[in-house]
Amino acid sequence: MKKELINKKMSILEIIDKKPDAIEILLEFGLGCVGCAFSEVENLEQGALSHGMTKKEIDQLVEEINKL
């Protein structure tokens, strides 16, 4: 079975739905997106940028989530 990879264009809720353990990593990166009203409509990149993350940090976040 092919492992589905997460990408920064996915909504935060979609990521959490596919990889529930991603919540811990999101929190480690300073994103408390789980209860946020925008988590359904914003993609990961939009949410992270709005929290001041750099594109490099976002790429690192996606990489960490995909290691799960």
Number of C-alpha atoms within 10 A of each C-alpha: 3 4 6 9 14 20 18 19 12 16 21 26 22 16 23 18 12 12 16 14 13 21 20 13 16 21 12 11 16 13 17 15 20 15 9 13 9 15 20 16 14 18 19 27 22 19 22 23 13 10 13 10 17 13 13 9 14 20 14 13 22 21 15 14 22 15 9 11
